[in-house]
């Protein structure tokens, strides 16, 4: 089961609301078995239909375990492009969709399978 910090979920919700109607995207950092931080990549582009995050500008960091991004629609399912992206970056991927509340959070594996999570 994935463990994630409750304050981080609030931050993710706020980031999604702040960039709406554009998407936002970032990397997830895990410390001591809990996802507790997001890492924004320099040179990221947050657009209406997609976001681009540059992994080339990130430091080599074994604590990065996945990604988070928003969907400005009410659809929390990963697109084909999302699944392709998931397969390259870590084990946990979060999509938060409009209106960006906790019930609008979806956790996926790198293969797009639903993951259960616990807020700590």
Residue pairs with C-beta under 8 A, 6 or more apart in sequence:
1 115
1 116
1 117
1 118
2 35
2 92
2 107
2 115
2 116
2 117
2 118
3 33
3 34
3 35
3 117
3 118
3 120
4 34
4 35
4 36
4 117
4 118
4 119
4 120
5 34
5 35
5 36
5 119
5 120
6 119
6 120
8 35
8 36
8 37
8 38
9 102
9 105
9 119
11 38
12 38
12 68
12 94
12 96
12 105
13 96
13 100
13 101
13 102
15 24
15 26
15 38
15 70
16 24
16 70
16 96
16 98
16 100
17 100
18 24
19 46
19 70
20 70
20 72
20 98
20 100
21 48
21 72
22 46
22 47
22 48
22 51
22 72
23 46
23 47
23 48
23 49
23 50
23 51
23 69
23 70
23 71
23 72
24 46
24 51
24 69
24 70
25 44
25 46
25 51
25 52
25 53
25 67
25 68
25 69
25 70
26 38
26 39
26 40
26 41
26 44
26 53
26 67
26 68
26 69
27 38
27 39
27 40
27 41
27 53
27 55
27 58
27 64
27 66
27 67
27 68
27 89
27 90
28 35
28 37
28 38
28 39
28 64
28 65
28 66
28 67
28 68
28 90
28 92
28 94
29 35
29 36
29 37
29 38
29 39
29 61
29 63
29 64
29 65
30 36
30 63
30 64
30 65
30 92
31 37
31 63
34 120
35 65
35 66
35 92
38 68
39 58
39 61
39 64
41 53
41 54
41 55
41 57
41 58
42 54
42 57
43 54
43 57
44 51
44 52
44 53
44 54
45 51
45 52
48 72
50 81
51 69
53 67
55 89
58 64
64 89
64 90
65 90
65 91
65 92
66 86
66 89
66 90
66 91
66 92
66 93
66 94
66 110
67 85
67 86
67 89
67 90
67 93
67 94
68 93
68 94
68 95
68 96
69 82
69 94
69 95
69 96
70 95
70 96
70 97
70 98
70 100
71 95
71 96
71 97
71 98
72 97
72 98
73 97
73 98
74 97
74 98
74 99
74 104
75 97
76 95
76 96
76 97
76 104
76 105
76 106
77 95
77 106
78 86
78 93
78 95
78 108
78 112
82 93
82 95
82 112
83 111
83 112
85 93
86 93
86 108
86 109
86 110
86 111
86 112
87 110
87 111
89 110
90 110
91 109
91 110
92 107
92 108
92 109
92 115
93 107
93 108
93 109
93 110
94 105
94 106
94 107
94 108
95 105
95 106
95 108
96 104
96 105
96 106
97 104
97 106
98 104
102 119
105 117
106 114
107 114
107 115
107 116
107 117
108 114
108 115
109 115
